[in-house]
Amino acid sequence: MTTYFRGCPAIMTESGHEQKKICSCNSLEVFDWLADFKDMAVSHDIIEIRFKNTRKGFFLNGNQLVLKQGDIVAVESSPGHDIGVVSLRGELVLEQMKKYNVSPDSANLRKIYRKAKPADLEKWKESILLEMPTMLKAREITESMKLNMKISDVEYQGDNTKAIFYYIAEERVDFRELIKVLAEEFRIRIEMKQVGARQEAGRIGGIGVCGRQLCCSSWLVNFKSVTTNAARIQDISLNPQKLAGQCSKLKCCINYEVVTYSDAKRGFPELNKVLETNEGKYYFQKAEIFKKLIWYSDNPDSNFKMVPLTIQRVKEVITLNKEGRKPDKLLEDNNNNYPEVTKENDFLINESITRFDNAVESRGRKKKKKRKKNSKFKGQNNGKQKL
């Protein structure tokens, strides 16, 4: 038995337990924070409709249908009609159209025909069940034709007259002959769409190294380019195995904190400068960005006996070296270059591994005291009973 959970196919077992498929439809959901404002009038008839995978569109509700979020509707397509799920309506639709650079001109929008009838739903279910065998057969055909491409997914249109074949290819592929073979094999109209490795990972889904569902399959829709420069700004080790995600590309989460690190590094001096003093030369080893500390050692190839300096002290030494002067010592006599870590500026105090040790010890002492008291009372009671 096949049922539908928010527009996604989910298989029901005989016992009635639902097995939800991890798919990218969650990333297409939009929270309508204006839904509670019942008095707000809807000033336009544009509805946001989502389909399988990461496909979404904006349609005109010309028939003034009473629709709510989650309704399954039949919409205009080329050719025929398609079946989708209402994902958003109201004022937020205009904001979404601005986000995706879609013109709100109703003349360019396709129409919503009707709410899906039982016959439409039956045809929709049949087309969804054909997607997996069609994809496997298409892969066999591409292998037999020796094309350097991979069919990653197939999406049938709601009326079962057209199918979109998503493929991955590193180079440009001439698939004109392939379209003819697929059209003869499946007797439908064929549309080919190339996707990247990130989009494929979003469709397949999975669990990341953080233990949570992949961002691309749970909430991330727009993929921004990720470069190794973002890892350098955060002082992350440039290890390809650790930086790469399941798509074999750089992880999207590398971009999440780049702005924070860039803002924190604004006041830092040039770290490749060698600090010259009368005691000798000191070389940069590491920087603690959020603590505003820079560590130096007297050996460029060793981090033994590192000295922590504040940003202000490093700038002072660099300024003196530019003027041709050298300070007597790297650290000042008052030794205020290394601020003491207090509860006010230690942002890791709540994450300390030993933060519960004192509580555990105090609980253990209380339990021991209770045991001693109970043993004394028991001895007294036993003595009274003997008397």
VMD Tcl script that draws the C-alpha trace (Angstrom):
set ca {
  {0.00 0.00 0.00}
  {1.39 3.42 -0.94}
  {0.51 6.55 0.95}
  {1.82 10.10 0.84}
  {3.40 12.07 3.63}
  {3.45 15.78 2.69}
  {3.76 14.90 -0.94}
  {6.54 12.34 -0.54}
  {5.98 8.65 -1.20}
  {6.22 6.59 1.98}
  {5.75 2.82 2.21}
  {3.32 1.43 4.78}
  {3.93 -2.02 6.22}
  {1.11 -4.46 6.85}
  {1.15 -3.63 10.55}
  {0.50 0.01 9.69}
  {3.85 1.46 10.74}
  {5.06 4.23 8.48}
  {8.60 4.12 7.12}
  {9.46 7.71 6.21}
  {11.92 8.09 3.38}
  {14.74 10.58 3.93}
  {14.42 12.93 1.00}
  {15.05 16.54 0.12}
  {11.40 17.58 0.38}
  {12.08 18.81 3.92}
  {14.42 21.44 2.47}
  {11.52 22.88 0.44}
  {9.31 23.50 3.46}
  {8.80 27.14 4.45}
  {7.51 28.22 7.84}
  {4.55 30.57 7.38}
  {4.96 32.86 10.36}
  {2.01 35.00 9.17}
  {-0.46 32.10 9.37}
  {-1.72 33.16 12.81}
  {-2.73 36.61 11.55}
  {-6.23 35.73 10.40}
  {-7.28 39.33 9.78}
  {-4.54 39.86 7.20}
  {-6.06 39.81 3.73}
  {-4.33 37.95 0.92}
  {-3.51 40.61 -1.65}
  {-2.63 38.26 -4.52}
  {-3.51 34.84 -5.89}
  {-0.02 33.42 -6.38}
  {0.55 30.06 -4.68}
  {3.85 28.28 -4.12}
  {3.74 24.60 -5.17}
  {6.45 22.04 -4.51}
  {7.09 18.79 -6.32}
  {9.43 15.87 -5.90}
  {13.11 16.51 -5.05}
  {14.15 20.18 -5.05}
  {11.67 21.34 -7.69}
  {9.37 24.20 -6.75}
  {7.26 26.67 -8.71}
  {4.83 29.59 -8.40}
  {1.35 29.28 -9.94}
  {-1.63 31.56 -10.38}
  {-4.85 30.64 -8.58}
  {-7.09 32.11 -11.27}
  {-10.12 29.99 -10.30}
  {-10.09 31.39 -6.74}
  {-9.83 27.94 -5.16}
  {-9.84 27.76 -1.37}
  {-6.44 26.20 -0.73}
  {-4.42 25.60 2.38}
  {-0.92 24.35 3.00}
  {-0.61 20.63 2.26}
  {-3.39 20.42 -0.36}
  {-2.61 18.35 -3.45}
  {-3.47 20.20 -6.66}
  {-3.29 19.75 -10.43}
  {-1.33 22.52 -12.15}
  {-0.57 23.54 -15.70}
  {2.48 21.94 -17.32}
  {4.02 21.60 -20.76}
  {2.50 19.39 -21.99}
  {-0.50 18.22 -19.92}
  {-0.73 18.79 -16.19}
  {1.36 18.01 -13.13}
  {0.52 17.15 -9.52}
  {2.06 19.12 -6.65}
  {1.56 20.08 -3.03}
  {0.72 23.58 -1.76}
  {3.71 24.68 0.32}
  {3.02 28.39 0.87}
  {0.37 31.03 0.27}
  {-0.18 34.63 1.33}
  {2.22 37.53 1.68}
  {5.31 35.37 2.12}
  {4.99 34.09 -1.45}
  {6.15 37.47 -2.75}
  {9.21 37.30 -0.51}
  {9.99 33.83 -1.85}
  {9.66 35.08 -5.41}
  {12.18 37.83 -4.67}
  {14.52 35.22 -3.21}
  {14.40 33.10 -6.38}
  {14.33 36.13 -8.74}
  {10.89 35.27 -10.16}
  {8.78 38.06 -11.64}
  {5.34 38.44 -10.00}
  {3.80 39.26 -13.38}
  {0.75 36.98 -13.62}
  {1.02 36.79 -17.44}
  {4.17 34.65 -17.15}
  {2.81 32.32 -14.47}
  {1.13 28.99 -15.10}
  {-2.29 28.25 -13.64}
  {-3.69 25.97 -10.98}
  {-6.44 23.85 -12.55}
  {-8.14 22.19 -9.59}
  {-7.70 20.21 -6.43}
  {-6.47 16.73 -7.27}
  {-9.28 14.24 -7.89}
  {-9.10 10.53 -6.94}
  {-8.31 9.70 -10.57}
  {-5.45 12.21 -10.54}
  {-4.05 10.71 -7.35}
  {-4.22 7.18 -8.75}
  {-2.29 8.21 -11.86}
  {0.19 10.09 -9.70}
  {0.80 7.01 -7.55}
  {1.29 4.85 -10.63}
  {3.84 7.28 -12.08}
  {5.81 7.39 -8.80}
  {5.99 3.59 -8.70}
  {7.49 3.64 -12.22}
  {10.37 5.95 -11.27}
  {12.72 3.39 -9.74}
  {12.50 0.72 -12.50}
  {12.76 3.47 -15.13}
  {15.95 4.81 -13.54}
  {17.54 1.33 -13.40}
  {16.63 0.62 -17.01}
  {17.96 4.03 -18.12}
  {21.27 3.28 -16.41}
  {21.56 0.03 -18.34}
  {20.91 1.88 -21.60}
  {23.54 4.54 -20.88}
  {26.10 1.84 -20.05}
  {25.33 -0.03 -23.25}
  {25.77 3.18 -25.25}
  {29.05 3.86 -23.38}
  {28.11 7.39 -22.38}
  {30.22 9.07 -19.71}
  {27.24 10.02 -17.52}
  {25.17 8.69 -14.64}
  {21.38 8.78 -14.31}
  {20.90 9.82 -10.69}
  {17.10 10.10 -10.53}
  {13.90 10.07 -12.58}
  {10.80 12.18 -11.94}
  {7.54 11.44 -13.74}
  {5.02 14.17 -14.39}
  {1.70 13.80 -12.59}
  {-0.25 12.77 -15.72}
  {2.40 10.18 -16.70}
  {3.12 11.79 -20.09}
  {6.58 13.20 -19.40}
  {9.65 12.29 -17.32}
  {12.65 14.31 -16.18}
  {15.93 12.39 -16.14}
  {18.50 13.90 -13.78}
  {22.08 13.02 -14.70}
  {25.62 13.73 -13.54}
  {28.49 14.19 -15.98}
  {31.95 15.69 -15.58}
  {32.20 16.59 -19.25}
  {29.76 17.65 -21.92}
  {27.73 14.68 -23.18}
  {25.90 14.33 -26.51}
  {22.70 12.53 -25.45}
  {20.57 13.20 -28.52}
  {20.63 9.54 -29.48}
  {19.94 8.58 -25.87}
  {16.73 10.68 -25.83}
  {15.46 8.82 -28.91}
  {16.16 5.43 -27.32}
  {14.51 6.41 -24.02}
  {11.45 7.81 -25.78}
  {11.00 4.56 -27.75}
  {11.58 2.46 -24.64}
  {9.18 4.24 -22.25}
  {6.76 5.91 -24.73}
  {6.88 9.31 -22.99}
  {8.38 12.74 -23.54}
  {11.96 12.99 -22.22}
  {13.63 15.95 -20.53}
  {17.27 15.80 -19.43}
  {18.56 17.92 -16.52}
  {22.13 18.00 -15.37}
  {22.76 18.21 -11.63}
  {25.90 18.51 -9.56}
  {27.34 16.26 -6.90}
  {25.83 18.41 -4.13}
  {22.32 18.15 -5.60}
  {22.68 14.38 -5.89}
  {23.74 14.09 -2.26}
  {20.70 16.18 -1.31}
  {18.40 13.79 -3.15}
  {19.96 10.63 -1.73}
  {20.26 11.97 1.82}
  {22.29 10.52 4.66}
  {23.95 11.25 7.99}
  {26.94 13.58 8.25}
  {30.00 13.31 10.49}
  {28.19 15.58 12.98}
  {25.60 12.82 13.51}
  {22.73 14.78 11.98}
  {20.93 14.58 8.66}
  {22.79 16.21 5.78}
  {22.09 19.94 5.45}
  {21.49 19.59 1.72}
  {18.74 17.02 2.32}
  {17.13 18.66 5.36}
  {17.04 22.45 4.95}
  {19.68 23.79 2.55}
  {18.31 24.85 -0.84}
  {20.79 27.29 -2.37}
  {24.31 25.92 -2.73}
  {27.07 28.52 -2.36}
  {30.57 27.87 -3.59}
  {32.98 26.61 -0.91}
  {36.71 27.27 -1.24}
  {39.77 26.23 0.73}
  {40.27 29.91 1.62}
  {37.28 29.58 4.00}
  {39.12 26.74 5.77}
  {42.33 28.81 5.97}
  {40.50 31.73 7.58}
  {39.25 29.38 10.31}
  {42.68 27.72 10.72}
  {41.23 24.34 9.75}
  {43.72 21.68 8.71}
  {43.70 21.35 4.92}
  {43.08 17.61 4.98}
  {40.98 16.61 1.93}
  {39.51 13.59 3.69}
  {38.18 15.69 6.56}
  {37.08 18.68 4.50}
  {35.16 16.64 1.90}
  {31.54 15.59 2.45}
  {29.61 12.64 1.08}
  {29.42 14.37 -2.30}
  {33.27 14.39 -2.48}
  {33.12 18.20 -2.51}
  {34.05 20.63 0.26}
  {31.49 20.56 3.08}
  {28.86 23.28 2.98}
  {29.22 23.85 6.74}
  {32.72 25.29 6.20}
  {31.00 28.51 5.09}
  {28.79 28.83 8.17}
  {31.29 30.58 10.50}
  {33.59 32.27 7.99}
  {32.09 35.72 8.62}
  {32.54 35.36 12.39}
  {36.20 34.40 12.00}
  {36.79 37.17 9.45}
  {35.35 39.79 11.84}
  {37.46 38.44 14.72}
  {40.63 38.59 12.60}
  {40.23 42.21 11.53}
  {42.50 43.62 14.24}
  {45.23 40.97 13.82}
  {48.67 41.98 12.48}
  {50.56 40.16 9.74}
  {51.27 36.75 11.23}
  {54.18 35.88 8.93}
  {56.32 38.67 10.40}
  {59.39 37.60 12.40}
  {59.68 39.40 15.76}
  {63.25 40.52 16.47}
  {64.42 41.22 20.03}
  {67.78 41.46 21.78}
  {67.17 37.92 23.04}
  {66.76 36.57 19.49}
  {64.19 36.08 16.77}
  {60.69 34.69 17.37}
  {58.51 32.96 14.79}
  {54.75 32.63 14.55}
  {53.30 29.24 15.56}
  {49.55 29.59 16.12}
  {46.79 32.08 16.88}
  {43.80 31.85 19.20}
  {41.42 34.08 17.30}
  {38.66 34.57 19.85}
  {41.05 34.93 22.81}
  {43.08 37.48 20.78}
  {46.34 35.65 21.52}
  {49.26 34.90 19.19}
  {51.89 32.29 20.08}
  {55.56 32.58 19.08}
  {58.65 30.41 19.58}
  {62.37 30.90 18.98}
  {62.49 27.96 16.55}
  {60.51 28.15 13.29}
  {60.33 24.35 13.01}
  {59.34 23.61 16.60}
  {56.53 24.70 18.89}
  {58.58 24.01 22.05}
  {58.58 26.82 24.62}
  {55.91 28.93 22.94}
  {55.23 32.42 24.26}
  {51.70 33.91 24.17}
  {51.39 37.57 23.19}
  {48.48 39.94 22.93}
  {47.71 41.62 19.62}
  {48.76 45.00 21.04}
  {52.19 43.69 22.09}
  {52.80 42.07 18.70}
  {51.98 45.34 16.95}
  {54.36 47.21 19.26}
  {57.24 44.85 18.45}
  {56.54 45.04 14.70}
  {56.48 48.85 14.87}
  {59.82 48.90 16.71}
  {61.38 46.53 14.16}
  {60.22 48.76 11.29}
  {61.92 51.71 12.99}
  {65.14 49.68 13.25}
  {64.88 49.12 16.99}
  {64.61 45.94 19.01}
  {62.98 45.50 22.41}
  {65.08 43.93 25.16}
  {62.54 41.18 25.80}
  {59.59 39.75 23.96}
  {57.45 39.95 27.11}
  {57.13 43.18 29.01}
  {58.29 43.38 32.62}
  {54.74 43.76 33.93}
  {53.91 40.53 32.03}
  {50.43 41.72 31.08}
  {50.69 40.18 27.64}
  {48.96 36.98 28.68}
  {45.61 37.81 30.31}
  {44.42 35.49 33.02}
  {41.45 33.35 32.08}
  {38.55 34.21 34.37}
  {34.96 33.11 34.52}
  {33.94 36.29 32.69}
  {36.07 35.72 29.56}
  {36.28 31.93 29.54}
  {33.57 30.94 27.05}
  {34.40 27.23 27.44}
  {33.81 27.05 31.19}
  {30.34 25.60 30.68}
  {31.77 22.98 28.29}
  {34.51 21.80 30.64}
  {34.83 18.02 31.00}
  {35.35 18.29 34.77}
  {32.46 20.70 35.44}
  {30.40 17.98 37.16}
  {33.23 16.52 39.27}
  {32.59 18.71 42.33}
  {28.87 17.94 42.24}
  {29.56 14.18 42.02}
  {32.05 14.34 44.91}
  {29.63 16.28 47.10}
  {26.86 13.78 46.35}
  {29.19 10.92 47.24}
  {30.06 12.54 50.58}
  {26.39 13.07 51.41}
  {25.63 9.42 50.64}
  {28.48 8.26 52.88}
  {27.21 10.46 55.74}
  {23.69 9.04 55.34}
  {25.06 5.49 55.39}
  {27.00 6.19 58.61}
  {23.94 7.72 60.26}
  {21.74 4.80 59.20}
  {24.30 2.29 60.50}
  {24.45 4.11 63.89}
  {20.66 4.13 64.19}
  {20.53 0.45 63.32}
  {23.11 -0.34 66.01}
  {21.18 1.65 68.61}
  {17.92 -0.07 67.70}
  {19.54 -3.48 67.87}
  {20.96 -2.65 71.32}
  {17.56 -1.53 72.61}
  {15.96 -4.70 71.33}
  {18.58 -6.79 73.13}
  {17.92 -4.95 76.39}
}
mol new
graphics top color blue
foreach p $ca { graphics top sphere $p radius 0.5 }
foreach p [lrange $ca 0 end-1] q [lrange $ca 1 end] { graphics top cylinder $p $q radius 0.2 }
display resetview
